Amino acid sequence: MGAVAQERSDWSGRTGFLLASVGGAIGLGNLWRFPYIAGDNGGGGFVLIYLAFVFLLGVPLVAAEMLLGRRGHRSALSSISALVRAEDASAFWKTIGVLSMAIPFFALSYYAVVAAWAIDYLMLSITEGFSGLDGTSSQNTFNDRISRPGYQVMLHGVFIAMTVWIIANGINKGIERAAKVFMPALFLVIVMLVVYGMLNADFSAAVDFLFRPDFSKITGQSFLIALGQALFSLGIGVGLMITYGSYMPKEFSLRTSVTIICIGDTLAAILAGLAIFPIVFASGLDPAEGPGLIFVSLPIAFGGMPGGQVVAALFFLLLFFAAYTSALGMLEPVVSWLEERAPGKRKQMSIISGFAIWVIGLGSVFSFSILADFRPLGFLGVDKSIFGLFDYTIANVLAPFNALLIALFAGWVLRRQVVDEEFSGESSGWKSYWRFANRYLTPAALIIVLIDLAIGWERLIPGF
């Protein structure tokens, strides 16, 4: 089909590829959002609904992204452009490639802000600990630290520089090697925290909160929340899976690989709940606090528990690992495309990309200090900072929209011959379901999500 135009590195082995892909999917949201919404929406019943969406819709869609990347064997933008030409399709579909590079570029600019907080609190937990904190002092500590513009700009830059350093070393010596270190370490830390919760905190309350079915809490909205979380947690529509798929050798089974990735991501989310919520319930904290739970409430708990300083350091180390592995998956789509423009200059392209992302991210950094009162869309009545606008627009609008386009392109535009070649060795039943899911099921689900998000956007604008 003429999609391959230049030599391109491949993953040296399945282990590195799978660890990198799972790491890219696991993000900060896995550590607090999934456990809370599971417990708040029916526990075990909700978990079953979530798992159904992950494997009925998430697996086919992630497989579609990886198929597009492997078939194109280039950066996300170039792969989609090549496939559009090969299928003689409308140039409109090139939007997928553009969004698959723009979304991670801008997402990393504000994602690194929260990652910088994780670094800050990791250092704070090691050097000082959180002994003696109460609700007011913990909130004041957090507000004080994030409102230091120079300090946060430095941490933001350090995190991006660390990401650039790995990406600059390429797929095999950079991302793959890092994944083999950070992903086992991430799961080891989670397991250590789970064991601590079993021995020293209210583990039974956490299990009850997460897994006891309460069908009275399951409503139509619960299904919608489960669907949104399934798509959100797998990193769908953000360019990661297309890019990582472009380095995927033909002998790797798409179906098997994607299934393992989805299992790993889901396992991390469940284990995170079993690590965090025993401490939450033992300390009488509110599990619904979200990000505030991580940086305000949990430090209070750490300050009052046996071995709290060590547990705090482990927890914020876990937070850093999750942020870092995701950040690698955000920067690679950008550098992959730039490297095509300047062959042999990956290091330079990585530095240029990182610097640009750091500069763009300054607006998000300053959203908590010198630009705290600045509302770019205030004239429309939208009360969101630069950070808030980036977060809402990318996570709730652009990523789901791109995922919708990917499903439609894979399901309706790709020829059956292409699908058969990429799924060589798979059963005809799987291929038929994959096409059916991407033609009908997943687009319908994504349209429902986007409609719900559009209604949510209206709530942001009084009188809209």
N, C-alpha and C positions, 0 to 999 in steps of 0.2 A: 504493500500500500504506500510505500515511500515515506513512512513517518520517521524513519531513522536517518539522521543526516550526519552524525558525528559519533566518535567513540565516547562512551559514557561509562563511568564506574558503576559497578553493581555491588550489592551487599555481598560480603564474603561468606556469609553463612546465615542460616535461618534464625539462629539464636539472636545475633546482633540486630537483625531486621525486626524481629518480633519485639524485642525489648525496647528498641527505639520507637516503634510504632505505639506500643502500649504507653510508653513514657510520654509521647506526644499527646496522646488522648487524655491521660490523667492530668488534671489541672487543679488549681486551688479550689474550684467549686466542688470537686469530689470530696474534699475534706470536711465540708460542713453542709452543703446544700442538699445532697442526696439523703444523708441520714435524717436530717430534720424533716424534709418533705415526706419521706417514707413514714416516719412515725406520726406525723400530723395528718396523714391522709389514709389511715387505715392499717398501718403496720405491714404485717405479712401479706394481706390482700393487695395492698399497693405494690409491694415488692414483686409479686407475681405478675401484676399488670405491667410494671416497668420491664421485667425480664421478657415478657411477651413482645413488647414493642422493640426491645433491643434486638431480639433474634428474628422476629418476623419482618421488621422494617429496617433496623439498623444494619444488620449483616448484609442484606442485598445492596443497600446504599453505599456502605463503606466499600464493598466489593466493586461497585460501579466506579467509585473514585479511583481505586487502585488499578482497575482494568484500564481506565482512560490514561493513567500515568504510565503503566507498563506498555500499553500499545503505542503511545506517543514516544516514550523513551527519551523525553526531553523535560525541560522545565514545564510547569503547569501551563503557562501562557503559550509556549511553543507547541506543547503536546496538543492542546485543544485546537490551536490554529491548524496544525497538520491534519488532525482528524476531521475538522470541518471541511478542509479541502478534499480529503480522501473520500468523504461521504457526499461531496458536492452539496453541502448544506448551506443554509443562510448564514451570512456573516454575523448575524445576531448572536449565534451560539458562542462566538469568541468572547462574549461577556463573561462566560465561565472562567476563562483563563485570566482575564483582567481582574475579576473579583478574587480569584484564588491567589493572586499576588498582592493586591491592594489590602485585602482583609488582614492577612498576617502582618503586613508592614505596619499598619496603623494599630492593630491589636497589641502588638508587642510594645508600642510606645507607651500605652497606658497600663498594660499588664505588668511591665517592669516597675511601675510605681508601687504596686502591692508587693511585688517580689522584694523591693527595697525595704519595705516595712518588715518583711520576714527576716531579712538579713540583720536589720537593726535590732529586732527583738531576740534573734539568736545570740547576738553579741551581748545584749543586755542581760539575757538569762544566764550567760556564762560568767559575766563580770560582776553583776550585782544581785541578780535574782529578783524575786517579786515579794519578798517577805514584808509583811505589814501593810500591804495594799488593801484598801477598801474600795467600794464602788466609785466614790468621788475621786480619790487619789489616782485610781487606775485610769479613769476617763481623762483626768487632767494630764497624766503622764503620756497617754496616747496622743491627745490633742497637741501637747507641747512638742512632741517629737516629730509629728507629721507636718507641723507648721514652721519648721526650720528650713527655709528654702535652700540655703547653701548646702546644708548637711544632706538633705534629701536628693538634691541634684547630684551630689557626689555619689551617694549610694545607688541611685538610678543609673548613673554612668558606669559604676563598678559592675553592676549586674549585667548590663548590656555588653561591656567589655569582656566579661567572662563568657558570655554567649558567643561573641565574635571569635574568641580564641579557639573554641571547639569547632565552630563552623569553618573557620579558615583552614583547618587541618583536613577537611574533606569528609567524605562519607565513611571510609574505612578507618582512617587514623583519627578522625574526629568524632563524629556522631556515634558510630558503631562502638568504638572503644569506650566512649563516655557512657553509653547505655549499659554496657556490660558491668560498669562500676556502680552507676547511680541507681539503676532499677533494682538490683538485688539489695542494695543498701536501703532503698526506700521501703521495700517490703519487710526487710529485717527490722527497721525502726517501727513500722506499723505493728508488727507482731510483738515486739518488746512492749509497746504501749498497751496492746490488748492484754498481754500477760499481767502487766502492772494493774490494769483495771480489774482483772479477775481476782487478784490477790489483795488489793488495797482499796478498791472503790466499789461503787454500786453496780456491779456487772449485770445482775439479774434485772434491775430496772431498765438498763440499756437494751437488753435482749427483749424485754417485754415491750418497750417503746418501739423498737425497730421491727419486730417480727410477729407480735401477737395480732392476729387478724381482728380488725374492728370494722365490720362491713357497714356499720351505721355511718362511718365517716367517708365511705366511698361514694362519690357523686359523679356526675358527668364532668365536672371540673377536675376531679381527681384523675380521670382518664386523660384529660388534656394536659395536666401537669406532668403525668407520667410520660406522655408522648414527648413533650417538650424537653424534659430532663434526659430522656433516652438519646435524643438527637444532640442535645447540648453536650452531654458527657463524653460522647464518642469523637468529638472534634470534627463533626461533619460540616462540609461546606467552607472550610477555612484554608484550603490549599495543602494542608499537611499530607493527607492520604494520597492525593494525586502525585505530589512531589516524591514522597517515599516510595510510592508504587513505581515511579519511573526508574528506580534503581533495582527493581525486583527481577531476578532472573526468571526465565520462562519455566524452569523446573519447579519453582515454588507454586504450590497449589493456592490459588486465590481464595477458594472457599475455606480451606483449612486455616490459612493464615488469618483471615478476617475473623473467623470464629474464635480463634485463640486470642486475638486482640480484644474482641468484645468481652470475652470471659475475664481477661486480665483487668480491663478497665472496671468492670462491674465488681469484681472481687476486691479491688482497691477501695472502691466506694463503700462497700459493706464493712470491710475491715476498719476503715476510717471511722465509721460510726461506732463500731465496737471498741475503738481506741479512745475516742473523744467523749462519748456520752456516759460511760461509767463515772468519769471525773465530773461531768456536768451534773449528774443527778446526786452524786455523793456530796457535792458542794452546794446543792440547792439552787443551781443556776437555771436560767431560762433557755431551753434548747432552741428557741425561735429567734435568737438574736442575730444569726448570720455572721457577717464579718465582725460585728461588735463582739460576738462570742469569742472569736479568735484572739483579738487584740486588747479587749477590755475585761471581759468576764473570766476567761480561763487564766490569765495571769493572777487574778485574785485567788483562784483555786490552787494554782501552783504554789503561791506564797504560803498557803496554810496546810499543805499536805506533807507527809513524810517523804523525804527525798525529792521535794518539789523542784529544786533547782536543776537536778539531773533530768527529771521528767520534762520540765519546761524546755531545756536545751534540746532534748530528743524531739519534742513536738515541733519546735521551730526549725530544727534541722529537716524534719519531714516536710514541713511547709516549703522550705527552700528547695528540696529535691523535686517536689511536684512542680514548682514554678520553673525550675531550671530545665527539666526535661521537656516541658511544654514550650519553653522559649526557643529551644533548639529547633523544634518543629515549626516555629513561626518565622525564624530567620532564614532557614534553608530555602523555602520557595523563592524568596527575593534574591538571594545570592545565586541560586541555581540559574535563574534567568539572566542575571548580570554576567555570570561567567560565560554564558553563550555569546554575549556581546563582546567579551574580552577574554578569549581562551588563554589559559595559562596564568591568569591573574586573579585566582580565587582569593588569595589573601588580601589583595588590594580591594577587591569588590566587597569582601566581608567587612573590612574597616570602613569603607565608604557607606555601606548600608547601615552599619551600626551607628555611625556618627549621625546620619540623617534621621534615624529612628530616635536617637537620643535628643536631637534638637526638636523634633516634632513632639516628643514626650514632655518637653519642659512645660507646655501648657497644662498637661495633666498633673505634673508635679506641683506646679504653682496653684492648682485648684484648691489646695489645702492650706495655702499661706497667702501670698501677695495677690492672688486672683480668686480668693475664696468667695468674694461677693460678685464676681463677674459672671453674668449669664448671657452667653452669646446669642441665644434665641429668646431673650427676655422680652423683646418687642412683640413676640407671639404669645407671651404668657407662659413660656416653658421655663420652669424653675430648675434648671440643671446646669451644673458647671461644665467646663470643658471635659473633665474626666467623665462626668456622668453622661454627657452626650456621646462621647466615644464609646463608652461601655454599652449604652442602650442601643445605639444605632448599629454597631457591629454585631453584638451578640444576639440582638432581638429582631433585626431587620435584614442586614446584608447576608449574614451566614445562612439563615433559613431560606432566603431567596435564592442564594447560590446553590444550596442543596436541592431546591426544587428544580432549578435549571439542569443540574447534573442528572437527576432522576429522569427528567423528560428526555434529555439528550441521549442518555444510555438506553432508555427504554424504547424510544421512538425513532431516533436518527441512526444509531449504529446498526449496520447490517447484521443479519443473523450469522453470516459467515464469520464476522469479526468476533462475535460472542462465542461461537463454537470453537474457534481457534484459541481464544484466551482461556476458555473453560475446558480445554482438551483433557479428557480423562474423567470429567465429572458426569454424573448421571443426567439423562435427558430431563428427568423430573426436576432436578435442581435448576437447570438452565431455563426451563419453562417457568418455574416459580420466580426466579430472578427477574426475568423479563416482565412477568405479570406484576410483581411487586413494584418495579420501577416505572411501569407504565401507568398503573392505576392506584395501588394501595398507598405507596409512599407519597406521590404527588397530592392525593386527596388529603392525607394526614398533614402534609406541610402547608397546604392551602388553609386548612382549619387553624393551624398554629399561627400563620401569618394574619388571618382575620382576627383571631383573638388578640394578637399583639397590636394590630391596628386599633382595636377597641381600647386596649391599654394605653396607646399613644394619645387617644382622644382624652383620656382621663388626665393626662399631663397638661392639657391646654384648657383652662377654664372657659366654658361657654363654647367650645369647639363643636 
